[in-house]
């Protein structure tokens, strides 16, 4: 019926509901950093048989830093299964005092720079490694970049001493 994963403090809360259950056995909550390798982070027993709405939840007490993907696997007693849609959760991790939010976003995000001396440029790369934006002027402590289409990007903040790279996801 429904599945949602949301950041709650420093944990990720997965909640789901079933409208009815016939022959259901259990649920697996799965997490991935790249949508290729999935690990089971929790198993919740199902009611098995029900004609009313039932609510379930699982808390990921040790979520990954950055962007993670969550999904639910509903497994029946005959071992057949079905996956939910993906949920994307991002835990902002300051990297060298650079913060990007929201991440994931819908094509517009803010960059906050603090305690970074002599930022020379900010570059945004698409998933094939091509530069899609380069900012070299007016590098203030807070910038907005918008107009990106759906996809995976890398934000690179280049200073005199360092290069900080942060992954960005744009989903629409």
DAFEN-V492699 format. One record per residue. N is the residue number from 1. RES is the residue in one small letter. PSI is psi in whole degrees, -180 to 180 (999 if undefined). OMEGA is omega in whole degrees, -180 to 180 (none if undefined). NEAR is the number of other ideal C-beta (glycine too) atoms within 12 Angstrom. Layout:
# DAFEN-V492699
n->[N	N]
res->[RES	RES]
psi->[PSI	PSI]
omega->[OMEGA	OMEGA]
near->[NEAR	NEAR]
This chain:
# DAFEN-V492699
n->[1	2	3	4	5	6	7	8	9	10	11	12	13	14	15	16	17	18	19	20	21	22	23	24	25	26	27	28	29	30	31	32	33	34	35	36	37	38	39	40	41	42	43	44	45	46	47	48	49	50	51	52	53	54	55	56	57	58	59	60	61	62	63	64	65	66	67	68	69	70	71	72	73	74	75	76	77	78	79	80	81	82	83	84	85	86	87	88	89	90	91	92	93	94	95	96	97	98	99	100	101	102	103	104	105	106	107	108	109	110	111	112	113	114	115	116	117	118	119	120	121	122	123	124	125	126	127	128	129	130	131	132	133	134	135	136	137	138	139	140	141	142	143	144	145	146	147	148	149	150	151	152	153	154	155	156	157	158	159	160	161	162	163	164	165	166	167	168	169	170	171	172]
res->[x	x	x	x	x	x	x	x	x	x	x	x	x	x	x	x	x	x	x	x	x	x	x	x	x	x	x	x	x	x	x	x	x	x	x	x	x	x	x	x	x	x	x	x	x	x	x	x	x	x	x	x	x	x	x	x	x	x	x	x	x	x	x	x	x	x	x	x	x	x	x	x	x	x	x	x	x	x	x	x	x	x	x	x	x	x	x	x	x	x	x	x	x	x	x	x	x	x	x	x	x	x	x	x	x	x	x	x	x	x	x	x	x	x	x	x	x	x	x	x	x	x	x	x	x	x	x	x	x	x	x	x	x	x	x	x	x	x	x	x	x	x	x	x	x	x	x	x	x	x	x	x	x	x	x	x	x	x	x	x	x	x	x	x	x	x	x	x	x	x	x	x]
psi->[-50	156	132	142	127	151	129	104	-120	21	163	122	121	127	143	162	149	142	-37	160	135	117	19	146	-60	171	142	130	123	149	147	148	-17	4	11	-46	119	141	146	121	-6	147	129	127	138	163	-30	-50	125	146	9	167	132	141	140	162	159	142	124	104	-11	62	161	150	147	-147	133	155	138	147	164	136	115	121	130	168	-24	10	6	155	166	142	149	180	166	145	138	128	136	129	114	125	116	127	104	36	33	128	138	127	156	156	110	164	-179	27	-2	129	162	147	127	122	128	140	29	120	144	62	124	-38	162	129	144	125	142	-178	-14	5	9	141	125	-18	143	126	123	-9	157	46	86	-176	-14	123	154	133	129	176	14	143	170	140	-174	135	164	131	128	119	119	120	-178	-33	-8	162	119	126	130	129	144	139	129	119	137	999]
omega->[179	175	177	173	-177	177	179	-172	180	-179	177	-180	173	177	177	-179	174	178	176	179	174	176	179	-176	-179	179	172	173	-177	-180	178	174	-173	-177	177	179	-178	174	177	-180	179	176	-180	-179	179	179	179	-179	-180	176	178	180	176	-179	-179	175	175	179	173	-176	179	-178	179	173	-180	-176	176	179	179	173	-179	176	178	-175	179	-178	177	178	172	-177	179	179	172	171	178	171	-179	179	-180	174	-178	179	177	179	-178	180	172	176	178	178	-15	179	6	-179	-178	176	179	180	179	177	176	180	176	178	176	-177	174	173	-177	179	173	-179	176	-179	174	-174	177	176	178	176	177	174	174	179	180	-179	178	179	179	-178	179	-178	174	175	179	179	178	177	-178	177	-180	-179	171	176	-179	177	-174	177	-179	-175	-166	169	-180	-178	-179	177	180	176	175	178	-176	none]
near->[21	19	30	27	36	23	28	19	12	17	22	33	25	39	27	35	24	29	15	17	27	18	19	29	23	25	37	29	40	32	34	25	23	16	18	8	13	21	21	21	29	30	18	28	18	29	24	19	16	19	12	13	15	25	21	32	24	33	23	31	16	15	33	26	20	25	36	38	35	41	33	39	33	34	26	20	18	10	13	14	21	18	22	27	16	25	32	33	34	32	29	27	22	21	26	25	21	35	29	40	25	25	38	32	30	18	23	21	34	23	38	27	32	17	16	27	15	14	32	21	24	40	29	36	25	21	18	11	14	14	19	26	25	19	24	14	11	12	23	16	17	18	28	21	27	17	16	29	19	16	22	26	36	32	41	31	38	27	21	12	13	20	22	28	22	35	32	42	34	31	23	13]
